[in-house]
Amino acid sequence: MKANFRIAAMAALMGFAAACSEDVDPVNVVDPENNLVALEGDLTTRTLTADQQYLLKGQVFVRDGQTVTIEPGTIIYGEKRSRATLIVDRGGKLIARGTAQAPIVMTSAQEVGERDRGDWGGLVILGRASTNQVDPEIEGIDPAVVFGGNEDDDNSGEYEYLRVEYAGIELTPNNETNSITMGGVGRGTFMEHLMVSFGGDDGFEWFGGTVNGRYFISHSTWDDDLDVDYGYSGNVQYALVVRNPFFADQSQSNAFETDNGPNDNDVQPYTTGTFSNVTVYGPRDRVGRSISGNNFHAMDMRRRTAVSIFNTVLTGFPTGLRFNTASVTQQYDAGNGVLANNILINPNANYAAGGGADVADVQRIWEAANTTVTLPEAGAEEDFYRGYGLRPENFFARYTFQTYPNNPDFSLISGGSLASGADFSNAKFNEANRSSFFENVEFVGAFGATDWTDGWAEFNPLNIDYLNK
């Protein structure tokens, strides 16, 4: 059977069962032929096993006091017509720990070959850690759900070797779910080896919180890849961004987009999240490469943000770094945020400013401790990137829409200059809740000699027949 027919059959069974009883267990309606289980409403404590597959219908919640465990290798589909979304509410826990050999996959329920960005709502994780807003409501969920609090060690579960594909829905302007949305998630939550791909809005978005993470991948996201707001103060080390050159949102798409809040008010705690060892394969690999005009900035620093970025290589965006308000300049001049030991490989304008900020200040702050390099001309890119140890074949710009490799190699080429030169001496790394997190590696960017994406990541999921795997 085709995937849509199987899922439709299962949905019909669910409707029949609902007609027979008003007291339907939201996880007991099964399509036996295809081993599919429907999940809807509020889930109680249970384990989702890898010998079955699951279909999310509508908004599915893990509520306060409940723990849902997902076994390695489990496949979960999000239904398109109901805008299915999995939401871990404050006090709930999702234990989703796959393995490199058996990752957990959350993907579109559309038929093989017909999946598309924004097919379902994605994964929303909420917690009780601090934000700089009063009783904030998470975007994209109706009726409204509040997140945040004052419990910075809060635990919203465990997430490891997990892929989220074709998720994230823009409901109205500035009201959307992302592939993975985090609201007030505390540092007691475990996050490593997470991949989002072909999302309909941002890849990862942190609304406040203190959660840390390692080994993140954002691939072919529609809007921003790493988006932080509302006083996020956690840490991220080892992140990979691969931009599809023709995927970009009319709101302007960036690798990093960082805000302190929804406006320029002086609310605290400031957004001070710290990122180290990020590699950004931007939309353009060389001068003259055609890309969507909605690709804008490698780093867009907005509204009093004070995010820190270290030991990172960023390539291929039309503009490198923008400060969009004068308050951002003030934050970096005060040392609340630090940009240091990064390499910007840039085609057009290195710097931009808005809202009273001055381009000269953006340039001064960046060039005090970072390197800017001009994008190579056509024909010169092979030797240029290999000199750094980067693999030019990993730029999506070199491929048609569905010919990007399934499992590219992101390890550094032997002899590349990025293999050494990382610097962890900045005082930021000695701050509380940072000193014990960051690994003092030698390489700049997300990779050394080992490709940590190998085996569990999937860069071309459109035609994978998960039902028959």
The 8 nearest C-alpha neighbors of each residue, nearest first, counted from 0:
[[1, 5, 2, 4, 3, 33, 466, 6],
 [0, 2, 4, 3, 5, 110, 111, 6],
 [3, 1, 110, 5, 4, 6, 0, 111],
 [2, 4, 6, 110, 5, 1, 7, 109],
 [5, 3, 7, 1, 2, 6, 8, 0],
 [6, 4, 8, 2, 7, 3, 9, 1],
 [5, 7, 9, 3, 8, 4, 10, 2],
 [8, 6, 4, 10, 9, 5, 3, 11],
 [9, 7, 11, 5, 6, 10, 4, 12],
 [8, 10, 30, 6, 12, 7, 11, 13],
 [9, 11, 13, 7, 12, 8, 6, 14],
 [12, 10, 14, 8, 13, 9, 7, 15],
 [13, 11, 15, 9, 10, 14, 16, 8],
 [12, 14, 10, 16, 11, 15, 28, 17],
 [13, 15, 11, 17, 12, 16, 10, 18],
 [16, 14, 12, 18, 17, 13, 11, 19],
 [17, 15, 19, 13, 18, 14, 12, 20],
 [16, 18, 14, 20, 19, 15, 23, 13],
 [17, 19, 15, 16, 20, 14, 21, 13],
 [20, 18, 16, 17, 15, 21, 14, 23],
 [21, 19, 17, 22, 18, 23, 16, 15],
 [20, 22, 23, 17, 19, 18, 16, 24],
 [23, 21, 20, 24, 17, 19, 25, 16],
 [22, 24, 21, 25, 17, 20, 16, 27],
 [23, 25, 27, 26, 22, 28, 39, 42],
 [26, 24, 39, 38, 23, 27, 40, 37],
 [25, 27, 38, 24, 37, 28, 36, 39],
 [28, 26, 24, 25, 29, 36, 37, 23],
 [27, 29, 13, 37, 26, 36, 30, 12],
 [30, 28, 36, 31, 35, 27, 37, 9],
 [29, 31, 9, 35, 34, 32, 33, 36],
 [32, 30, 34, 33, 29, 35, 9, 36],
 [33, 31, 30, 34, 35, 5, 29, 9],
 [32, 34, 35, 31, 30, 5, 466, 52],
 [33, 35, 31, 51, 30, 32, 52, 36],
 [36, 34, 52, 30, 53, 33, 29, 51],
 [35, 37, 29, 53, 28, 54, 52, 30],
 [36, 38, 54, 26, 53, 28, 55, 29],
 [39, 37, 55, 26, 25, 54, 56, 36],
 [38, 40, 59, 25, 56, 55, 57, 37],
 [39, 41, 59, 60, 25, 58, 42, 38],
 [42, 40, 60, 59, 61, 43, 39, 62],
 [43, 41, 61, 60, 40, 44, 59, 25],
 [42, 44, 65, 45, 41, 61, 66, 67],
 [43, 45, 66, 65, 67, 42, 46, 68],
 [44, 46, 67, 43, 68, 47, 66, 42],
 [47, 45, 68, 69, 67, 48, 70, 44],
 [48, 46, 69, 68, 70, 45, 49, 67],
 [49, 47, 70, 50, 51, 46, 69, 73],
 [48, 50, 73, 51, 72, 70, 71, 47],
 [51, 49, 48, 52, 73, 34, 72, 47],
 [52, 50, 34, 49, 48, 35, 53, 36],
 [53, 51, 35, 74, 75, 36, 34, 73],
 [52, 54, 36, 75, 35, 37, 76, 55],
 [53, 55, 76, 37, 38, 75, 77, 36],
 [56, 54, 77, 38, 83, 78, 76, 39],
 [57, 55, 83, 39, 78, 81, 38, 54],
 [58, 56, 83, 81, 82, 59, 84, 39],
 [57, 59, 84, 83, 85, 40, 60, 56],
 [58, 60, 40, 85, 39, 41, 86, 84],
 [61, 59, 41, 86, 62, 87, 42, 85],
 [60, 62, 87, 42, 91, 88, 65, 41],
 [63, 61, 91, 88, 65, 60, 64, 87],
 [62, 64, 90, 91, 65, 89, 88, 61],
 [63, 65, 91, 90, 62, 66, 92, 44],
 [64, 66, 44, 91, 43, 63, 62, 61],
 [67, 65, 92, 44, 93, 91, 68, 64],
 [66, 68, 93, 45, 44, 46, 94, 92],
 [67, 69, 94, 46, 93, 95, 47, 45],
 [70, 68, 47, 95, 46, 94, 48, 71],
 [69, 71, 48, 49, 73, 47, 72, 68],
 [72, 70, 97, 101, 103, 73, 102, 98],
 [71, 73, 101, 103, 102, 49, 97, 70],
 [72, 74, 49, 103, 71, 70, 48, 104],
 [75, 73, 104, 52, 105, 103, 72, 53],
 [74, 76, 105, 53, 54, 52, 104, 106],
 [77, 75, 54, 108, 106, 107, 105, 55],
 [76, 78, 55, 83, 107, 119, 108, 54],
 [79, 77, 83, 108, 56, 80, 81, 55],
 [78, 80, 118, 82, 119, 81, 77, 83],
 [79, 81, 82, 78, 83, 119, 118, 57],
 [80, 82, 57, 83, 79, 78, 56, 119],
 [83, 81, 119, 79, 120, 80, 57, 78],
 [82, 84, 57, 56, 77, 78, 119, 81],
 [83, 85, 120, 58, 121, 59, 57, 122],
 [84, 86, 59, 122, 60, 123, 58, 121],
 [87, 85, 123, 60, 124, 88, 59, 122],
 [86, 88, 124, 61, 91, 125, 60, 123],
 [89, 87, 62, 125, 91, 61, 86, 90],
 [90, 88, 126, 125, 91, 63, 127, 146],
 [89, 91, 63, 64, 88, 92, 62, 126],
 [92, 90, 63, 62, 65, 88, 64, 61],
 [93, 91, 156, 66, 155, 65, 94, 67],
 [92, 94, 156, 67, 66, 68, 95, 157],
 [93, 95, 68, 157, 156, 69, 96, 67],
 [96, 94, 158, 69, 157, 93, 68, 97],
 [97, 95, 159, 158, 94, 71, 160, 157],
 [96, 98, 71, 102, 160, 103, 159, 101],
 [97, 99, 101, 102, 100, 160, 71, 96],
 [98, 100, 455, 101, 102, 454, 160, 97],
 [99, 101, 98, 455, 102, 454, 97, 72],
 [102, 100, 72, 98, 71, 99, 97, 103],
 [103, 101, 97, 160, 72, 98, 161, 71],
 [102, 104, 161, 72, 73, 97, 71, 74],
 [105, 103, 162, 74, 161, 163, 106, 75],
 [106, 104, 75, 163, 76, 74, 162, 164],
 [105, 107, 164, 76, 163, 77, 104, 165],
 [106, 108, 77, 76, 109, 165, 118, 114],
 [109, 107, 76, 78, 77, 110, 106, 79],
 [110, 108, 114, 107, 113, 3, 111, 2],
 [109, 111, 2, 113, 3, 112, 114, 108],
 [110, 112, 462, 113, 464, 461, 463, 109],
 [111, 113, 462, 461, 114, 110, 463, 109],
 [114, 112, 110, 111, 109, 115, 461, 462],
 [115, 113, 109, 112, 461, 107, 110, 111],
 [114, 116, 165, 118, 117, 113, 197, 107],
 [117, 115, 165, 199, 198, 197, 118, 166],
 [116, 118, 199, 166, 167, 168, 119, 165],
 [117, 119, 79, 116, 165, 166, 115, 107],
 [120, 118, 166, 82, 79, 83, 77, 117],
 [119, 121, 84, 167, 166, 83, 168, 82],
 [120, 122, 166, 178, 84, 167, 119, 179],
 [121, 123, 179, 85, 86, 178, 84, 180],
 [122, 124, 86, 180, 179, 181, 85, 87],
 [125, 123, 87, 181, 86, 180, 182, 122],
 [126, 124, 182, 89, 88, 184, 146, 181],
 [125, 127, 184, 89, 183, 147, 128, 146],
 [126, 128, 147, 148, 150, 183, 153, 89],
 [129, 127, 151, 150, 183, 185, 208, 148],
 [130, 128, 149, 148, 208, 147, 183, 151],
 [129, 131, 207, 230, 229, 132, 208, 147],
 [130, 132, 267, 229, 230, 268, 266, 129],
 [133, 131, 130, 135, 134, 229, 266, 260],
 [132, 134, 135, 131, 130, 147, 148, 136],
 [135, 133, 145, 132, 136, 146, 147, 148],
 [136, 134, 145, 133, 132, 146, 137, 147],
 [137, 135, 145, 144, 143, 146, 138, 134],
 [138, 136, 144, 145, 135, 140, 139, 182],
 [139, 137, 174, 175, 140, 176, 136, 173],
 [138, 140, 175, 176, 174, 170, 137, 141],
 [141, 139, 143, 138, 142, 137, 144, 176],
 [142, 140, 143, 139, 144, 138, 58, 137],
 [141, 143, 140, 144, 139, 136, 145, 58],
 [142, 144, 141, 140, 136, 145, 137, 138],
 [143, 145, 136, 137, 142, 146, 140, 141],
 [146, 144, 136, 135, 134, 137, 143, 147],
 [147, 145, 125, 183, 182, 126, 135, 136],
 [146, 148, 127, 183, 128, 129, 126, 130],
 [149, 147, 127, 128, 129, 150, 146, 130],
 [148, 150, 129, 128, 151, 127, 147, 130],
 [151, 149, 128, 153, 127, 152, 148, 129],
 [150, 152, 128, 185, 153, 149, 129, 209],
 [153, 151, 187, 186, 185, 150, 154, 128],
 [154, 152, 185, 187, 150, 151, 127, 128],
 [153, 155, 187, 188, 156, 185, 152, 186],
 [156, 154, 92, 188, 126, 91, 184, 153],
 [157, 155, 92, 93, 94, 188, 154, 189],
 [156, 158, 189, 94, 95, 188, 190, 93],
 [159, 157, 95, 190, 96, 189, 94, 191],
 [158, 160, 96, 191, 192, 161, 97, 190],
 [161, 159, 97, 192, 102, 98, 193, 96],
 [160, 162, 103, 193, 159, 102, 104, 97],
 [163, 161, 194, 104, 195, 193, 105, 103],
 [162, 164, 195, 105, 106, 104, 194, 178],
 [163, 165, 106, 196, 166, 195, 197, 105],
 [166, 164, 116, 198, 197, 117, 118, 115],
 [167, 165, 121, 178, 198, 117, 119, 120],
 [166, 168, 177, 199, 120, 178, 176, 117],
 [169, 167, 117, 176, 175, 120, 199, 170],
 [168, 170, 175, 171, 174, 176, 200, 172],
 [169, 171, 175, 174, 168, 139, 172, 176],
 [170, 172, 174, 169, 173, 175, 139, 168],
 [173, 171, 174, 169, 170, 175, 250, 249],
 [174, 172, 171, 175, 169, 138, 170, 139],
 [175, 173, 171, 138, 172, 139, 170, 169],
 [176, 174, 169, 139, 170, 168, 138, 173],
 [175, 177, 167, 139, 168, 120, 138, 169],
 [178, 176, 167, 201, 179, 200, 180, 202],
 [177, 179, 167, 166, 121, 202, 198, 195],
 [180, 178, 122, 203, 177, 123, 121, 202],
 [181, 179, 123, 204, 177, 203, 124, 122],
 [182, 180, 205, 124, 125, 206, 123, 184],
 [181, 183, 206, 125, 184, 146, 205, 207],
 [182, 184, 208, 147, 128, 126, 207, 127],
 [183, 185, 126, 208, 182, 125, 128, 210],
 [186, 184, 153, 210, 128, 209, 151, 152],
 [185, 187, 210, 152, 209, 188, 211, 153],
 [186, 188, 154, 152, 153, 185, 189, 210],
 [187, 189, 154, 186, 156, 155, 157, 185],
 [190, 188, 157, 158, 187, 156, 191, 212],
 [191, 189, 158, 212, 159, 157, 188, 213],
 [190, 192, 213, 159, 212, 214, 193, 158],
 [193, 191, 214, 160, 159, 215, 213, 161],
 [194, 192, 215, 161, 160, 191, 162, 159],
 [193, 195, 216, 162, 215, 217, 163, 161],
 [196, 194, 163, 217, 164, 162, 202, 178],
 [195, 197, 218, 164, 198, 219, 217, 220],
 [198, 196, 219, 165, 220, 116, 164, 218],
 [199, 197, 165, 220, 166, 116, 196, 167],
 [198, 200, 117, 167, 116, 221, 168, 166],
 [199, 201, 222, 221, 177, 167, 198, 168],
 [202, 200, 223, 222, 177, 224, 203, 220],
 [201, 203, 224, 178, 217, 220, 195, 177],
 [204, 202, 179, 225, 201, 224, 180, 226],
 [205, 203, 226, 180, 227, 181, 225, 206],
 [204, 206, 227, 181, 207, 182, 228, 226],
 [207, 205, 182, 228, 229, 181, 183, 227],
 [231, 208, 206, 130, 229, 230, 183, 205],
 [207, 209, 183, 184, 128, 231, 129, 185],
 [208, 210, 233, 185, 186, 232, 231, 151],
 [209, 211, 186, 185, 233, 184, 208, 188],
 [212, 210, 234, 233, 235, 186, 209, 190],
 [213, 211, 235, 190, 191, 234, 236, 210],
 [212, 214, 191, 236, 237, 235, 215, 192],
 [213, 215, 192, 237, 238, 191, 193, 216],
 [214, 216, 238, 193, 192, 194, 213, 239],
 [217, 215, 194, 239, 238, 240, 195, 218],
 [216, 218, 240, 195, 202, 224, 196, 194],
 [217, 219, 196, 241, 220, 240, 242, 195],
 [220, 218, 243, 197, 242, 196, 241, 221],
 [219, 221, 198, 197, 218, 222, 202, 196],
 [222, 220, 247, 246, 200, 199, 248, 198],
 [221, 223, 252, 200, 201, 248, 247, 220],
 [224, 222, 201, 253, 252, 254, 225, 226],
 [223, 225, 202, 254, 201, 217, 203, 255],
 [224, 226, 255, 203, 223, 254, 204, 202],
 [225, 227, 204, 256, 257, 255, 203, 223],
 [228, 226, 205, 257, 204, 206, 258, 231],
 [227, 229, 258, 206, 259, 230, 260, 207],
 [230, 228, 207, 260, 206, 259, 131, 130],
 [270, 231, 229, 207, 269, 130, 268, 131],
 [207, 230, 232, 270, 208, 272, 229, 228],
 [233, 231, 272, 271, 209, 270, 230, 208],
 [234, 232, 209, 272, 210, 211, 231, 273],
 [233, 235, 211, 273, 272, 274, 212, 236],
 [236, 234, 212, 274, 213, 211, 273, 275],
 [235, 237, 275, 213, 276, 274, 238, 212],
 [238, 236, 445, 214, 276, 277, 213, 215],
 [237, 239, 215, 277, 214, 445, 216, 236],
 [238, 240, 216, 278, 277, 279, 215, 217],
 [239, 241, 279, 217, 280, 218, 216, 278],
 [242, 240, 218, 280, 279, 281, 219, 217],
 [243, 241, 219, 282, 281, 244, 218, 280],
 [242, 244, 219, 246, 395, 245, 282, 241],
 [245, 243, 282, 290, 396, 246, 242, 291],
 [244, 246, 291, 243, 290, 247, 282, 294],
 [247, 245, 221, 243, 244, 219, 220, 291],
 [248, 246, 221, 293, 252, 222, 294, 245],
 [247, 249, 222, 250, 251, 252, 221, 293],
 [248, 250, 251, 293, 247, 252, 222, 292],
 [249, 251, 248, 252, 293, 222, 247, 172],
 [252, 250, 293, 249, 248, 295, 294, 253],
 [253, 251, 222, 294, 223, 247, 295, 248],
 [254, 252, 223, 296, 255, 297, 295, 256],
 [253, 255, 224, 297, 223, 225, 298, 256],
 [256, 254, 298, 225, 253, 226, 299, 297],
 [257, 255, 226, 299, 253, 298, 300, 225],
 [256, 258, 227, 300, 226, 301, 228, 304],
 [259, 257, 228, 301, 304, 302, 260, 227],
 [258, 260, 304, 270, 229, 228, 303, 302],
 [259, 261, 229, 262, 258, 228, 302, 263],
 [260, 262, 263, 259, 258, 302, 229, 228],
 [263, 261, 260, 264, 302, 259, 258, 303],
 [262, 264, 302, 303, 265, 260, 261, 259],
 [263, 265, 262, 266, 260, 302, 303, 261],
 [266, 264, 263, 267, 303, 269, 259, 260],
 [267, 265, 264, 131, 268, 269, 260, 259],
 [268, 266, 269, 131, 265, 230, 130, 270],
 [267, 269, 230, 131, 266, 270, 130, 129],
 [270, 268, 267, 230, 271, 259, 305, 304],
 [230, 269, 271, 231, 259, 304, 305, 232],
 [272, 270, 306, 232, 305, 269, 231, 273],
 [271, 273, 232, 233, 306, 231, 234, 270],
 [272, 274, 307, 234, 306, 308, 271, 235],
 [275, 273, 308, 235, 236, 234, 307, 309],
 [274, 276, 309, 236, 310, 308, 277, 311],
 [275, 277, 444, 445, 311, 237, 310, 236],
 [276, 278, 238, 311, 445, 444, 237, 239],
 [279, 277, 444, 239, 312, 445, 311, 313],
 [278, 280, 240, 313, 281, 314, 239, 241],
 [281, 279, 241, 314, 394, 240, 242, 278],
 [280, 282, 315, 314, 242, 279, 283, 316],
 [281, 283, 244, 242, 315, 243, 396, 316],
 [284, 282, 315, 281, 285, 288, 396, 316],
 [285, 283, 315, 394, 396, 282, 288, 281],
 [286, 284, 375, 376, 283, 374, 377, 288],
 [285, 287, 376, 288, 377, 375, 374, 346],
 [288, 286, 289, 285, 377, 376, 283, 346],
 [287, 289, 286, 283, 285, 290, 284, 396],
 [290, 288, 287, 291, 283, 244, 396, 245],
 [291, 289, 244, 245, 292, 288, 282, 283],
 [292, 290, 245, 293, 294, 244, 247, 246],
 [291, 293, 294, 290, 295, 247, 245, 251],
 [292, 294, 251, 247, 291, 249, 248, 295],
 [295, 293, 252, 292, 247, 291, 251, 253],
 [294, 296, 317, 252, 251, 253, 318, 293],
 [297, 295, 318, 253, 298, 319, 316, 299],
 [296, 298, 319, 254, 253, 316, 255, 320],
 [299, 297, 255, 320, 296, 254, 256, 319],
 [298, 300, 256, 321, 296, 255, 320, 301],
 [301, 299, 322, 257, 321, 256, 298, 304],
 [300, 302, 258, 323, 304, 257, 322, 303],
 [303, 301, 263, 258, 304, 259, 324, 262],
 [304, 302, 327, 326, 259, 301, 263, 305],
 [303, 305, 259, 258, 270, 302, 301, 327],
 [306, 304, 336, 271, 270, 335, 330, 307],
 [305, 307, 271, 272, 336, 304, 273, 270],
 [306, 308, 337, 273, 336, 338, 274, 272],
 [309, 307, 274, 338, 275, 273, 337, 339],
 [308, 310, 275, 339, 311, 340, 341, 338],
 [311, 309, 443, 276, 341, 340, 275, 421],
 [310, 312, 444, 277, 341, 276, 309, 443],
 [311, 313, 342, 278, 444, 341, 343, 279],
 [314, 312, 279, 343, 344, 278, 342, 311],
 [315, 313, 344, 281, 280, 279, 345, 343],
 [314, 316, 281, 283, 282, 345, 284, 346],
 [317, 315, 318, 297, 296, 281, 295, 314],
 [316, 318, 347, 295, 346, 296, 348, 315],
 [319, 317, 296, 348, 349, 316, 295, 347],
 [318, 320, 349, 297, 296, 350, 345, 298],
 [321, 319, 298, 350, 299, 318, 297, 296],
 [320, 322, 351, 299, 352, 350, 300, 323],
 [323, 321, 300, 352, 324, 301, 327, 356],
 [322, 324, 353, 301, 352, 354, 321, 300],
 [325, 323, 354, 356, 326, 355, 327, 353],
 [324, 326, 356, 355, 328, 327, 354, 329],
 [325, 327, 303, 329, 324, 328, 330, 302],
 [328, 326, 303, 330, 329, 325, 324, 304],
 [329, 327, 325, 331, 326, 330, 332, 356],
 [328, 330, 326, 332, 327, 331, 333, 325],
 [329, 331, 327, 333, 335, 328, 332, 305],
 [332, 330, 334, 336, 333, 328, 329, 335],
 [331, 333, 329, 334, 330, 328, 364, 335],
 [334, 332, 330, 331, 335, 329, 336, 328],
 [335, 333, 331, 336, 332, 337, 330, 305],
 [336, 334, 330, 333, 305, 331, 337, 271],
 [335, 337, 305, 307, 331, 306, 334, 330],
 [336, 338, 307, 334, 339, 331, 308, 335],
 [339, 337, 308, 307, 309, 365, 336, 368],
 [340, 338, 368, 309, 369, 341, 337, 308],
 [339, 341, 369, 310, 309, 368, 422, 342],
 [340, 342, 311, 310, 369, 339, 312, 309],
 [343, 341, 312, 370, 371, 369, 313, 311],
 [342, 344, 371, 313, 345, 312, 372, 314],
 [345, 343, 314, 372, 374, 373, 371, 313],
 [344, 346, 374, 373, 315, 314, 343, 319],
 [347, 345, 374, 317, 373, 286, 315, 348],
 [346, 348, 317, 318, 345, 349, 316, 319],
 [349, 347, 318, 350, 317, 319, 346, 351],
 [348, 350, 319, 318, 345, 347, 320, 351],
 [351, 349, 320, 348, 321, 319, 318, 358],
 [350, 352, 321, 358, 320, 322, 353, 318],
 [353, 351, 322, 358, 321, 323, 356, 357],
 [354, 352, 323, 356, 355, 324, 322, 351],
 [355, 353, 324, 323, 356, 325, 352, 322],
 [354, 356, 325, 324, 353, 357, 352, 323],
 [355, 357, 325, 324, 352, 353, 354, 323],
 [358, 356, 359, 360, 352, 355, 361, 353],
 [359, 357, 361, 352, 360, 351, 362, 350],
 [358, 360, 362, 357, 361, 363, 350, 364],
 [361, 359, 363, 362, 357, 358, 364, 328],
 [362, 360, 358, 364, 359, 363, 365, 350],
 [361, 363, 359, 365, 360, 364, 366, 358],
 [364, 362, 360, 366, 361, 365, 359, 367],
 [363, 365, 361, 367, 362, 366, 360, 331],
 [366, 364, 362, 367, 363, 369, 361, 368],
 [365, 367, 369, 363, 368, 364, 362, 370],
 [366, 368, 364, 365, 363, 369, 339, 362],
 [367, 369, 339, 366, 340, 365, 338, 370],
 [370, 368, 340, 341, 366, 339, 365, 342],
 [371, 369, 342, 343, 341, 366, 372, 368],
 [370, 372, 343, 342, 344, 369, 373, 345],
 [373, 371, 344, 343, 345, 374, 370, 342],
 [374, 372, 345, 344, 346, 375, 371, 343],
 [373, 375, 346, 345, 344, 285, 286, 372],
 [376, 374, 285, 380, 379, 286, 373, 377],
 [375, 377, 286, 285, 379, 378, 380, 374],
 [378, 376, 379, 285, 286, 380, 375, 287],
 [377, 379, 380, 376, 381, 375, 285, 382],
 [380, 378, 377, 376, 381, 375, 382, 383],
 [379, 381, 383, 375, 382, 378, 384, 377],
 [382, 380, 383, 384, 379, 391, 385, 378],
 [381, 383, 385, 384, 380, 386, 379, 387],
 [382, 384, 380, 386, 381, 385, 379, 375],
 [385, 383, 389, 386, 387, 382, 381, 391],
 [386, 384, 388, 382, 387, 389, 383, 390],
 [385, 387, 415, 384, 383, 388, 382, 416],
 [388, 386, 415, 416, 385, 384, 417, 389],
 [415, 387, 389, 412, 385, 411, 386, 417],
 [390, 388, 384, 385, 387, 411, 391, 412],
 [389, 391, 392, 393, 385, 384, 388, 409],
 [392, 390, 393, 394, 384, 381, 389, 385],
 [391, 393, 390, 394, 397, 395, 407, 381],
 [394, 392, 391, 390, 395, 407, 280, 409],
 [393, 395, 396, 392, 280, 391, 397, 284],
 [394, 396, 397, 243, 398, 393, 403, 242],
 [397, 395, 394, 398, 244, 283, 282, 284],
 [398, 396, 395, 394, 392, 399, 393, 284],
 [399, 397, 396, 395, 402, 403, 400, 401],
 [398, 400, 402, 401, 397, 403, 396, 395],
 [399, 401, 402, 398, 403, 243, 395, 245],
 [402, 400, 403, 399, 459, 398, 461, 404],
 [401, 403, 399, 398, 400, 404, 459, 405],
 [402, 404, 401, 398, 395, 459, 405, 400],
 [405, 403, 406, 407, 402, 458, 459, 393],
 [406, 404, 458, 459, 457, 407, 403, 460],
 [405, 407, 404, 457, 458, 408, 453, 456],
 [408, 406, 404, 409, 405, 393, 458, 453],
 [407, 409, 410, 450, 406, 453, 393, 390],
 [410, 408, 450, 407, 411, 446, 390, 393],
 [411, 409, 450, 448, 449, 446, 408, 447],
 [412, 410, 388, 447, 448, 389, 413, 446],
 [411, 413, 388, 415, 414, 389, 410, 385],
 [414, 412, 415, 411, 388, 448, 418, 410],
 [413, 415, 412, 416, 388, 418, 386, 387],
 [388, 416, 414, 387, 386, 417, 413, 412],
 [415, 417, 387, 418, 388, 419, 386, 414],
 [418, 416, 443, 419, 387, 415, 442, 388],
 [419, 417, 442, 416, 415, 447, 443, 441],
 [420, 418, 442, 441, 417, 421, 416, 443],
 [419, 421, 441, 442, 422, 443, 417, 418],
 [422, 420, 441, 443, 442, 310, 419, 423],
 [421, 423, 424, 420, 310, 340, 425, 441],
 [424, 422, 425, 439, 428, 421, 309, 426],
 [423, 425, 422, 426, 428, 427, 429, 421],
 [426, 424, 427, 423, 428, 422, 429, 339],
 [425, 427, 429, 428, 424, 430, 423, 434],
 [428, 426, 425, 429, 430, 433, 337, 424],
 [427, 429, 434, 426, 433, 430, 425, 423],
 [430, 428, 434, 426, 427, 433, 431, 425],
 [431, 429, 427, 433, 428, 434, 432, 426],
 [430, 432, 433, 434, 429, 435, 428, 427],
 [431, 433, 434, 430, 435, 436, 233, 429],
 [434, 432, 436, 431, 430, 428, 435, 429],
 [433, 435, 429, 428, 436, 430, 432, 431],
 [436, 434, 433, 437, 432, 438, 431, 429],
 [437, 435, 433, 434, 438, 432, 234, 211],
 [438, 436, 435, 439, 434, 433, 236, 428],
 [437, 439, 440, 436, 236, 435, 423, 434],
 [438, 440, 437, 423, 441, 422, 421, 442],
 [441, 439, 438, 442, 421, 443, 422, 423],
 [440, 442, 419, 421, 420, 418, 439, 443],
 [443, 441, 418, 419, 421, 417, 447, 440],
 [444, 442, 310, 421, 417, 276, 311, 420],
 [445, 443, 276, 311, 277, 278, 312, 446],
 [444, 446, 237, 276, 277, 278, 238, 239],
 [447, 445, 410, 444, 411, 450, 449, 448],
 [446, 448, 411, 449, 442, 410, 418, 445],
 [447, 449, 410, 411, 446, 450, 412, 413],
 [450, 448, 410, 447, 451, 446, 411, 409],
 [449, 451, 410, 409, 452, 453, 408, 446],
 [450, 452, 453, 449, 214, 446, 410, 409],
 [453, 451, 456, 450, 455, 454, 409, 406],
 [454, 452, 451, 450, 455, 456, 406, 408],
 [453, 455, 99, 456, 100, 452, 406, 457],
 [454, 456, 99, 102, 453, 100, 452, 457],
 [457, 455, 452, 454, 453, 458, 194, 406],
 [458, 456, 405, 459, 460, 406, 455, 162],
 [457, 459, 405, 460, 406, 456, 404, 403],
 [460, 458, 405, 457, 461, 403, 404, 401],
 [459, 461, 463, 462, 457, 458, 405, 164],
 [462, 460, 112, 459, 463, 114, 111, 113],
 [463, 461, 112, 111, 460, 464, 459, 113],
 [462, 464, 460, 465, 461, 111, 112, 459],
 [465, 463, 466, 467, 111, 462, 468, 2],
 [464, 466, 468, 467, 463, 74, 111, 462],
 [467, 465, 464, 468, 2, 33, 52, 74],
 [468, 466, 465, 464, 463, 33, 2, 0],
 [467, 465, 466, 464, 463, 74, 72, 52]]
